[in-house]
């Protein structure tokens, strides 16, 4: 949501929360607790400034104003990432995620049903009176996304709580979230949902008869969806079949590295400077409907290489390994993080913060599930007596 002069509502909320934490004197504790995240921020800052100095002197495409604006956004991202993950009520977090997730998945299903039965659907599920920063061209593909800006963002939100629901054995909510992902038409979401389900069954040591039962239920569900909502499956299958690994966000942007010199291979060209680089070399990219784009669309891993070079990419990989090892992250949250990083450009935005926080909170969420199960067991025993 945009309030005025390009200022968004989420920025206002983040700043207010950061101020509240500053008043509560939580910063020192947070930076001590999240030393790995602080080191990552310092490293990105050093690489970014070295790259800015080099590219602003040796090239004519580099936009120093864009660098300053990007660095402010990066600084806000890291402060939010460090402060908010260090001061969190996990029970409130999980149930808050559930409330929003149930609403989002339900609205997505409602939109898809409307589209199937009427040929159109209600798009405006936003706060009245506020401008939404949303590309309306995505509606041409008839892909519902509730109150998120696009189907991929809806799927990114639903995937962790889909997995949490599986871990809590709340299969009703698991089905709701899975349908929300399926009906949004997000290819990444569909693939990751299937992988998460398999990972859950393997790691939980599910009995063979349960696997057979699940396969039967899946077949029934597939028949039902194919019988009454065949266009949902067809659209997802068509997207999978039409994915060209050399032209899409997975590998295609590697071709841009041909414009790099040796120093740019090491330190990159800076965040969101790719469009400027390509325009300088006479490369202009357009969408299917003729709209010129800034050529900034690449997955986060490749975009890290482009923006911060081999130095930044290797440190990012090192940070991920250290995070997974330090917090003993659950396999499901690792799958989600890797899937999102390899499919979307989420560097230093709210989606990256969202998926990374589950790597940090993994044990806390699992222990919360165990505590609640133990409490329910004790309650049932006491009532039985």
C-alpha positions as CSV (number, residue, x, y, z in Angstrom):
1,X,0.0,0.0,0.0
2,X,1.2,3.5,-0.9
3,X,0.2,6.3,1.4
4,X,1.8,9.4,-0.2
5,X,4.9,10.4,-2.2
6,X,5.8,6.8,-2.7
7,X,5.9,6.0,1.0
8,X,4.4,2.6,1.7
9,X,2.4,1.4,4.6
10,X,4.7,-1.5,5.4
11,X,7.7,0.9,5.7
12,X,5.7,3.0,8.2
13,X,4.9,-0.1,10.3
14,X,8.5,-1.4,10.2
15,X,9.8,2.0,11.3
16,X,7.3,2.2,14.1
17,X,8.3,-1.3,15.3
18,X,12.0,-0.4,15.1
19,X,11.4,2.7,17.2
20,X,9.3,0.7,19.7
21,X,12.2,-1.8,20.1
22,X,14.7,1.1,20.4
23,X,12.6,2.6,23.2
24,X,12.4,-0.8,24.9
25,X,16.2,-1.0,24.7
26,X,16.4,-4.3,22.8
27,X,19.0,-3.4,20.2
28,X,22.1,-4.5,22.2
29,X,20.6,-7.8,23.0
30,X,19.4,-8.3,19.4
31,X,22.8,-7.6,17.9
32,X,24.5,-9.9,20.3
33,X,22.0,-12.7,19.6
34,X,22.1,-12.3,15.8
35,X,25.9,-11.9,15.3
36,X,25.8,-14.0,12.1
37,X,23.2,-11.7,10.6
38,X,25.1,-8.6,11.6
39,X,28.3,-10.0,10.0
40,X,26.3,-10.6,6.8
41,X,25.1,-7.0,6.8
42,X,28.6,-5.7,7.4
43,X,30.0,-7.8,4.5
44,X,27.2,-6.7,2.1
45,X,27.9,-3.1,3.1
46,X,31.7,-3.4,2.4
47,X,31.2,-5.2,-0.9
48,X,28.5,-2.7,-1.9
49,X,30.7,0.4,-1.2
50,X,33.7,-1.1,-3.0
51,X,31.5,-1.9,-6.0
52,X,30.0,1.6,-5.9
53,X,33.3,3.3,-5.9
54,X,34.7,1.1,-8.7
55,X,31.7,1.2,-11.0
56,X,31.0,4.9,-10.5
57,X,34.6,5.7,-11.6
58,X,35.2,3.1,-14.3
59,X,31.7,2.9,-15.9
60,X,29.1,5.4,-17.2
61,X,26.0,3.2,-16.4
62,X,26.2,3.2,-12.6
63,X,23.4,5.1,-10.8
64,X,24.8,6.4,-7.5
65,X,21.3,7.7,-6.5
66,X,19.9,4.2,-7.0
67,X,22.8,2.9,-4.8
68,X,21.9,5.2,-2.0
69,X,18.2,4.3,-2.1
70,X,19.0,0.6,-2.3
71,X,21.3,0.8,0.7
72,X,18.7,2.5,2.8
73,X,16.3,-0.4,2.0
74,X,19.0,-2.9,2.7
75,X,19.8,-1.3,6.1
76,X,16.1,-1.3,7.0
77,X,15.9,-5.0,5.9
78,X,18.8,-6.1,8.2
79,X,17.7,-4.0,11.1
80,X,14.2,-5.5,10.9
81,X,15.6,-9.0,10.3
82,X,17.9,-8.8,13.3
83,X,15.6,-6.9,15.8
84,X,12.3,-8.7,15.0
85,X,13.7,-12.2,15.0
86,X,15.5,-11.6,18.3
87,X,12.3,-10.4,20.0
88,X,9.4,-12.6,19.1
89,X,6.5,-14.4,20.8
90,X,6.4,-17.6,18.8
91,X,2.9,-18.6,19.8
92,X,1.5,-15.2,18.7
93,X,3.5,-15.4,15.5
94,X,2.2,-18.8,14.5
95,X,-1.4,-18.1,15.3
96,X,-1.2,-14.7,13.6
97,X,0.2,-16.4,10.5
98,X,-2.7,-18.8,10.6
99,X,-5.3,-16.1,10.7
100,X,-3.9,-14.3,7.7
101,X,-3.3,-17.6,5.9
102,X,-6.8,-18.9,6.4
103,X,-8.2,-15.6,5.1
104,X,-5.8,-15.5,2.1
105,X,-6.4,-19.1,1.1
106,X,-10.2,-18.7,1.5
107,X,-10.3,-15.6,-0.7
108,X,-8.1,-17.2,-3.3
109,X,-10.5,-20.2,-3.5
110,X,-13.4,-17.8,-3.7
111,X,-11.8,-15.9,-6.5
112,X,-11.0,-19.1,-8.4
113,X,-14.5,-20.4,-8.1
114,X,-15.9,-17.0,-9.3
115,X,-13.6,-17.1,-12.3
116,X,-14.6,-20.7,-13.2
117,X,-18.4,-20.1,-12.8
118,X,-18.7,-16.5,-14.0
119,X,-15.6,-15.8,-16.1
120,X,-14.4,-13.0,-13.8
121,X,-13.6,-12.5,-10.2
122,X,-13.4,-9.7,-7.5
123,X,-9.9,-8.4,-7.5
124,X,-10.1,-5.7,-4.8
125,X,-9.6,-7.2,-1.4
126,X,-7.5,-4.4,-0.1
127,X,-7.8,-1.6,2.4
128,X,-10.3,1.0,1.0
129,X,-8.8,4.4,0.1
130,X,-5.2,3.2,-0.3
131,X,-3.3,2.8,-3.5
132,X,-2.0,-0.7,-4.1
133,X,1.4,-1.2,-5.8
134,X,0.2,-4.0,-8.1
135,X,0.8,-4.8,-11.7
136,X,-2.7,-5.2,-13.1
137,X,-1.4,-7.0,-16.2
138,X,-1.1,-10.1,-14.2
139,X,-4.9,-10.3,-14.2
140,X,-4.7,-11.1,-17.9
141,X,-3.6,-14.6,-16.9
142,X,-6.6,-15.1,-14.6
143,X,-4.5,-16.0,-11.6
144,X,-6.1,-15.4,-8.2
145,X,-3.9,-14.0,-5.4
146,X,-6.3,-12.8,-2.7
147,X,-4.9,-9.6,-1.2
148,X,-1.3,-10.3,-2.2
149,X,0.3,-8.5,-5.1
150,X,0.8,-11.7,-7.2
151,X,0.3,-15.5,-6.9
152,X,3.9,-16.1,-6.2
153,X,3.8,-13.9,-3.1
154,X,0.6,-15.7,-1.9
155,X,2.4,-19.0,-2.3
156,X,5.5,-17.8,-0.5
157,X,3.3,-16.8,2.4
158,X,1.3,-20.0,2.5
159,X,4.1,-22.6,2.1
160,X,5.6,-22.3,5.6
161,X,2.2,-22.4,7.3
162,X,1.2,-25.3,5.1
163,X,4.3,-27.2,6.4
164,X,3.7,-26.0,10.0
165,X,0.1,-27.4,9.7
166,X,1.6,-30.8,8.6
167,X,4.0,-30.8,11.5
168,X,1.0,-30.1,13.9
169,X,-1.0,-32.8,12.2
170,X,-3.7,-30.2,11.4
171,X,-4.6,-31.8,8.0
172,X,-7.7,-29.7,7.5
173,X,-5.7,-26.5,7.4
174,X,-3.0,-28.3,5.4
175,X,-5.6,-29.0,2.7
176,X,-6.9,-25.5,2.8
177,X,-3.4,-24.0,2.3
178,X,-2.5,-26.5,-0.4
179,X,-5.6,-25.7,-2.3
180,X,-4.9,-22.0,-1.9
181,X,-1.5,-22.6,-3.5
182,X,-2.8,-24.8,-6.2
183,X,-5.6,-22.4,-7.2
184,X,-3.3,-19.4,-7.3
185,X,-1.6,-21.0,-10.3
186,X,1.9,-20.5,-8.8
187,X,4.3,-23.1,-10.4
188,X,6.9,-22.7,-7.7
189,X,4.2,-23.1,-5.0
190,X,2.8,-26.2,-6.6
191,X,6.2,-27.9,-6.9
192,X,7.3,-27.0,-3.4
193,X,3.9,-28.2,-1.9
194,X,4.5,-31.6,-3.4
195,X,8.1,-31.8,-2.2
196,X,7.1,-30.7,1.3
197,X,4.5,-33.4,1.5
198,X,7.0,-36.0,0.5
199,X,9.6,-34.7,2.9
200,X,7.1,-34.7,5.7
201,X,6.1,-38.4,5.1
202,X,9.7,-39.5,4.7
203,X,11.0,-37.8,7.8
204,X,8.0,-38.8,10.0
205,X,8.4,-42.5,9.0
206,X,4.8,-42.8,7.8
207,X,3.5,-46.3,7.7
208,X,3.0,-48.0,4.3
209,X,-0.8,-48.2,4.8
210,X,-0.9,-44.5,5.4
211,X,1.1,-43.9,2.2
212,X,-1.3,-46.1,0.3
213,X,-4.3,-44.2,1.8
214,X,-2.7,-40.9,1.0
215,X,-2.1,-42.0,-2.6
216,X,-5.8,-43.0,-2.9
217,X,-6.9,-39.7,-1.4
218,X,-4.6,-37.9,-3.8
219,X,-6.1,-39.8,-6.8
220,X,-9.6,-39.0,-5.6
221,X,-8.6,-35.3,-5.2
222,X,-7.0,-35.3,-8.6
223,X,-10.1,-36.8,-10.2
224,X,-12.3,-34.2,-8.4
225,X,-10.2,-31.2,-9.4
226,X,-9.8,-32.5,-13.0
227,X,-13.5,-33.2,-13.3
228,X,-14.8,-29.9,-12.0
229,X,-11.8,-27.5,-12.2
230,X,-9.7,-28.9,-15.1
231,X,-8.5,-25.5,-16.2
232,X,-6.7,-25.2,-12.8
233,X,-4.6,-28.3,-13.5
234,X,-4.2,-27.5,-17.2
235,X,-2.9,-24.0,-16.5
236,X,-0.3,-25.3,-14.0
237,X,0.8,-28.2,-16.3
238,X,1.1,-25.8,-19.3
239,X,3.3,-23.5,-17.3
240,X,5.5,-26.4,-16.3
241,X,5.8,-27.6,-19.9
242,X,6.5,-24.1,-21.3
243,X,9.4,-23.4,-18.8
244,X,12.6,-22.9,-20.8
245,X,15.5,-23.2,-18.4
246,X,17.7,-21.1,-20.6
247,X,15.3,-18.2,-20.9
248,X,13.6,-18.0,-17.5
249,X,14.8,-16.6,-14.2
250,X,16.7,-19.8,-13.3
251,X,19.6,-19.7,-15.8
252,X,18.8,-17.1,-18.4
253,X,20.3,-14.1,-16.6
254,X,23.7,-15.8,-16.5
255,X,24.1,-14.5,-20.1
256,X,24.4,-11.0,-18.6
257,X,27.7,-11.9,-16.9
258,X,29.3,-11.6,-20.3
259,X,29.2,-7.9,-19.9
260,X,31.3,-8.1,-16.6
261,X,35.0,-7.3,-16.3
262,X,37.2,-9.2,-13.8
263,X,36.6,-6.8,-10.9
264,X,32.8,-6.9,-11.4
265,X,33.0,-10.7,-11.3
266,X,34.4,-10.3,-7.8
267,X,32.3,-7.5,-6.3
268,X,29.3,-7.3,-8.7
269,X,27.6,-4.2,-10.1
270,X,25.4,-3.4,-7.2
271,X,21.8,-4.2,-6.3
272,X,19.2,-3.3,-9.0
273,X,21.9,-1.9,-11.4
274,X,21.3,-4.7,-13.9
275,X,18.8,-2.7,-16.0
276,X,21.2,0.2,-16.2
277,X,24.0,-2.1,-17.4
278,X,21.9,-3.7,-20.1
279,X,20.6,-0.4,-21.3
280,X,24.1,0.8,-21.6
281,X,24.9,-2.2,-23.8
282,X,21.8,-1.6,-25.9
283,X,19.8,-4.5,-24.5
284,X,16.1,-3.8,-23.9
285,X,13.7,-6.5,-22.7
286,X,9.9,-6.4,-23.0
287,X,7.0,-8.4,-21.5
288,X,4.6,-10.4,-23.6
289,X,2.3,-7.4,-23.7
290,X,4.9,-5.0,-24.9
291,X,5.9,-3.3,-21.7
292,X,9.6,-2.6,-21.2
293,X,11.1,-4.0,-18.1
294,X,14.3,-3.1,-16.3
295,X,15.8,-6.6,-16.9
296,X,16.1,-7.1,-13.1
297,X,14.2,-10.4,-13.1
298,X,16.4,-13.2,-11.9
299,X,16.3,-15.6,-9.1
300,X,17.9,-14.5,-5.8
301,X,21.0,-16.7,-6.1
302,X,21.9,-15.4,-9.6
303,X,20.9,-11.9,-8.6
304,X,23.3,-12.1,-5.6
305,X,26.1,-13.0,-8.0
306,X,25.2,-10.2,-10.4
307,X,24.8,-7.6,-7.6
308,X,27.7,-8.6,-5.2
309,X,29.9,-10.9,-7.3
310,X,31.5,-14.1,-6.3
311,X,32.5,-12.6,-3.0
312,X,28.9,-11.8,-2.1
313,X,27.5,-15.1,-3.4
314,X,30.0,-17.2,-1.5
315,X,29.4,-15.3,1.7
316,X,25.6,-15.7,1.2
317,X,26.0,-19.4,0.8
318,X,28.2,-19.5,3.9
319,X,25.6,-17.6,5.9
320,X,22.9,-20.0,4.9
321,X,25.0,-23.0,5.9
322,X,25.9,-21.4,9.2
323,X,22.2,-20.5,9.9
324,X,21.0,-24.0,9.1
325,X,23.7,-25.5,11.3
326,X,23.4,-23.0,14.2
327,X,19.6,-23.2,14.5
328,X,19.3,-26.8,13.4
329,X,16.7,-25.8,10.8
330,X,14.0,-28.3,9.8
331,X,14.3,-29.9,6.4
332,X,10.9,-28.4,5.3
333,X,11.9,-24.8,6.0
334,X,15.2,-25.4,4.2
335,X,13.3,-26.7,1.2
336,X,11.1,-23.6,1.2
337,X,14.0,-21.2,1.5
338,X,16.0,-22.9,-1.3
339,X,12.9,-23.1,-3.5
340,X,12.1,-19.4,-3.2
341,X,15.7,-18.3,-3.6
342,X,16.1,-20.4,-6.8
343,X,12.8,-19.2,-8.3
344,X,12.2,-15.5,-7.3
345,X,14.2,-12.3,-6.9
346,X,13.7,-11.7,-3.2
347,X,17.0,-10.1,-2.2
348,X,16.6,-7.9,0.9
349,X,12.8,-7.6,0.7
350,X,10.0,-8.8,3.0
351,X,9.8,-12.1,1.2
352,X,13.4,-12.9,2.0
353,X,13.0,-11.9,5.6
354,X,9.9,-14.1,5.8
355,X,11.5,-17.3,4.5
356,X,14.8,-16.8,6.4
357,X,13.0,-16.3,9.7
358,X,11.7,-19.8,9.6
359,X,15.3,-21.1,9.4
360,X,16.0,-19.3,12.6
361,X,12.6,-20.1,14.3
362,X,12.6,-23.8,13.2
363,X,13.3,-25.3,16.6
364,X,11.1,-22.8,18.4
365,X,8.1,-23.7,16.2
366,X,8.7,-27.4,16.5
367,X,9.1,-27.2,20.3
368,X,5.9,-25.1,20.4
369,X,4.1,-27.9,18.7
370,X,5.5,-30.5,21.2
371,X,4.6,-28.3,24.2
372,X,1.0,-28.0,23.0
373,X,0.7,-31.7,22.3
374,X,2.1,-32.5,25.8
375,X,-0.4,-30.0,27.3
376,X,-3.3,-31.6,25.4
377,X,-2.1,-35.1,26.5
378,X,-2.0,-34.0,30.2
379,X,-5.4,-32.3,29.8
380,X,-7.0,-35.4,28.3
381,X,-5.5,-37.6,31.1
382,X,-6.7,-35.3,33.8
383,X,-10.2,-35.1,32.4
384,X,-10.3,-38.9,32.0
385,X,-9.4,-39.3,35.7
